[in-house]
Amino acid sequence: MVWPFLFVPGDRLSAVELRAARLDGDAIEVGEAYMPADAVETAEMRAASLRSILGGDLAATHETAAWVHGALATAPLRHRVQRCTSRRTSPVLDPRVHYRDMPLPETDIMRIGRVAVTTPVRTLTDLVRESVAEGPDAALGTAVDGLLAADPTLSGRGVDALARGPAVHHRRAAMERLDALGAALRTR
């Protein structure tokens, strides 16, 4: 499907023409595409801008999914993607992409603009597990805060998802962090 307000370089306009339109103030960058400067940036537009990277076999995860859901103001420089099909695909060799070759369960995927993106609950639990494993990170904290600001019930749903789901690294610490975040939201 051609999106009338989304311009992918090389589709209807060349990359040079789109960059010139951006310099003139007629277009803005949204992910891997451009859109008119006066158009509203929606989750569907952000997801559709990633279609050239994700195709039908990959899903946006972590910070990329948080950006699609509106928790981050700008797209990450390197998109986090994961396989969303049961069959293996050839490895993604793209410097803009951090690829994980582990299939995502269908229950953790939603389609936005015909692009696979992890659900807000899965996105939150992935980000919290990563922050527990690697220590505090401003970008991860901003993404977590943005997701929880949009839906404060995500912390409790994240704890439930981790408790019911398969064993994953840093599950207990992530559940404790989510409980603490939920308690902090309730006291506000």
C-alpha positions as CSV (number, residue, x, y, z in Angstrom):
1,M,0.0,0.0,0.0
2,V,1.3,3.5,-0.9
3,W,0.8,5.9,2.0
4,P,-0.2,9.3,0.6
5,F,1.6,11.2,3.4
6,L,4.7,9.0,3.7
7,F,7.6,9.2,1.2
8,V,10.2,6.5,1.2
9,P,13.4,7.4,-0.6
10,G,13.4,5.9,-4.1
11,D,9.7,5.2,-4.2
12,R,8.0,8.3,-5.6
13,L,10.8,10.8,-4.9
14,S,14.6,10.2,-4.8
15,A,16.5,10.5,-1.6
16,V,18.1,13.8,-2.9
17,E,14.6,15.3,-3.6
18,L,13.4,14.3,-0.1
19,R,16.4,15.8,1.6
20,A,16.0,19.0,-0.4
21,A,12.3,19.1,0.7
22,R,13.4,18.7,4.3
23,L,15.9,21.5,3.9
24,D,13.2,23.7,2.4
25,G,10.9,22.9,5.4
26,D,8.4,21.1,3.3
27,A,9.1,17.6,4.7
28,I,10.3,16.1,8.0
29,E,12.1,12.8,8.7
30,V,10.0,10.1,10.3
31,G,12.1,6.9,10.9
32,E,13.4,5.8,7.5
33,A,11.0,7.9,5.5
34,Y,9.7,11.5,5.2
35,M,6.3,13.1,5.6
36,P,4.9,16.6,4.9
37,A,5.8,19.1,7.6
38,D,2.2,19.8,8.3
39,A,1.0,16.2,8.6
40,V,0.3,14.6,12.0
41,E,2.9,12.0,13.1
42,T,0.9,8.9,14.2
43,A,1.9,5.5,15.3
44,E,0.8,4.2,11.9
45,M,3.1,6.7,10.2
46,R,6.0,5.8,12.4
47,A,5.5,2.0,11.9
48,A,4.9,2.4,8.1
49,S,8.2,4.3,7.9
50,L,10.0,1.1,9.0
51,R,8.4,-1.2,6.4
52,S,11.5,-1.1,4.2
53,I,13.6,-2.4,7.1
54,L,11.1,-4.8,8.7
55,G,9.3,-6.3,5.7
56,G,6.9,-9.1,6.8
57,D,9.3,-11.3,8.7
58,L,10.7,-8.8,11.4
59,A,9.1,-7.0,14.3
60,A,10.2,-3.7,15.9
61,T,11.3,-4.2,19.5
62,H,12.8,-2.4,22.4
63,E,13.5,1.4,21.7
64,T,12.2,1.1,18.2
65,A,8.8,-0.3,19.4
66,A,8.7,2.4,22.1
67,W,9.2,5.0,19.4
68,V,6.4,3.5,17.3
69,H,4.1,3.5,20.4
70,G,4.9,7.2,21.0
71,A,7.0,6.8,24.1
72,L,10.1,8.4,22.5
73,A,10.1,11.6,20.5
74,T,12.8,10.5,18.0
75,A,13.6,7.2,16.3
76,P,16.6,5.4,17.6
77,L,19.7,5.6,15.5
78,R,19.9,1.8,15.4
79,H,16.6,0.0,15.1
80,R,16.0,-3.1,17.3
81,V,14.3,-5.9,15.4
82,Q,13.4,-9.5,16.0
83,R,12.1,-12.4,13.9
84,C,8.3,-12.7,14.1
85,T,8.0,-15.9,12.0
86,S,8.7,-19.4,12.9
87,R,10.9,-20.0,9.9
88,R,14.4,-18.7,10.0
89,T,15.4,-15.9,7.7
90,S,18.8,-14.9,6.4
91,P,20.6,-12.6,8.8
92,V,20.0,-8.9,8.5
93,L,23.2,-7.2,7.4
94,D,22.3,-3.6,7.8
95,P,24.2,-1.1,10.1
96,R,20.9,0.6,11.0
97,V,19.6,-2.6,12.5
98,H,20.3,-4.7,15.6
99,Y,18.8,-8.1,14.7
100,R,17.8,-10.8,17.1
101,D,17.1,-14.2,15.6
102,M,14.7,-15.5,18.2
103,P,11.1,-15.9,17.2
104,L,8.6,-13.7,19.0
105,P,5.4,-15.3,20.2
106,E,2.3,-14.2,18.3
107,T,0.8,-13.0,21.5
108,D,3.5,-10.4,21.9
109,I,3.0,-8.9,18.4
110,M,0.6,-6.3,17.2
111,R,0.2,-4.9,13.7
112,I,0.4,-1.2,13.3
113,G,0.2,0.1,9.7
114,R,0.6,-3.5,8.6
115,V,4.0,-3.6,10.3
116,A,4.8,-6.0,13.2
117,V,5.6,-4.3,16.5
118,T,5.9,-5.7,20.0
119,T,2.9,-4.9,22.2
120,P,3.3,-2.2,24.8
121,V,3.5,-4.8,27.6
122,R,6.3,-6.8,25.8
123,T,8.1,-3.6,24.9
124,L,8.0,-2.4,28.5
125,T,9.2,-5.8,29.9
126,D,12.0,-6.0,27.3
127,L,13.2,-2.4,28.2
128,V,13.1,-3.0,31.9
129,R,14.9,-6.4,31.6
130,E,17.6,-4.7,29.6
131,S,18.0,-1.8,32.0
132,V,18.3,-4.3,34.9
133,A,20.9,-6.2,33.0
134,E,23.0,-3.3,31.8
135,G,22.4,-0.7,34.4
136,P,20.7,2.7,34.2
137,D,20.5,4.2,30.7
138,A,18.9,7.5,30.0
139,A,17.3,6.4,26.7
140,L,15.8,3.3,28.2
141,G,14.5,5.3,31.2
142,T,12.9,7.8,28.9
143,A,11.2,5.0,26.9
144,V,10.0,3.3,30.1
145,D,8.7,6.6,31.5
146,G,6.9,7.3,28.2
147,L,5.2,4.0,28.0
148,L,4.0,4.2,31.6
149,A,2.8,7.8,31.1
150,A,0.6,6.6,28.3
151,D,-0.8,3.7,30.3
152,P,0.0,3.4,34.0
153,T,-1.5,-0.1,34.1
154,L,1.4,-1.4,32.0
155,S,3.6,-2.0,35.1
156,G,1.2,-4.4,36.7
157,R,0.5,-6.1,33.3
158,G,4.2,-6.4,32.8
159,V,4.7,-8.2,36.1
160,D,1.8,-10.6,35.2
161,A,3.3,-11.2,31.8
162,L,6.7,-12.0,33.3
163,A,5.2,-14.2,36.0
164,R,3.1,-16.2,33.5
165,G,5.6,-16.3,30.7
166,P,8.6,-18.6,30.0
167,A,11.8,-18.3,31.9
168,V,13.9,-15.3,30.7
169,H,17.0,-13.6,31.9
170,H,16.6,-11.1,34.7
171,R,12.9,-11.9,35.2
172,R,12.9,-11.5,39.0
173,A,14.8,-8.2,39.0
174,A,12.6,-6.9,36.2
175,M,9.5,-7.8,38.2
176,E,10.8,-6.0,41.2
177,R,11.6,-2.9,39.2
178,L,8.2,-3.0,37.6
179,D,6.6,-3.3,41.0
180,A,8.6,-0.3,42.2
181,L,7.6,1.7,39.1
182,G,3.9,0.8,39.6
183,A,4.1,1.8,43.3
184,A,5.7,5.2,42.4
185,L,2.9,5.8,39.8
186,R,0.3,5.1,42.5
187,T,1.8,7.6,45.0
188,R,1.7,10.4,42.5
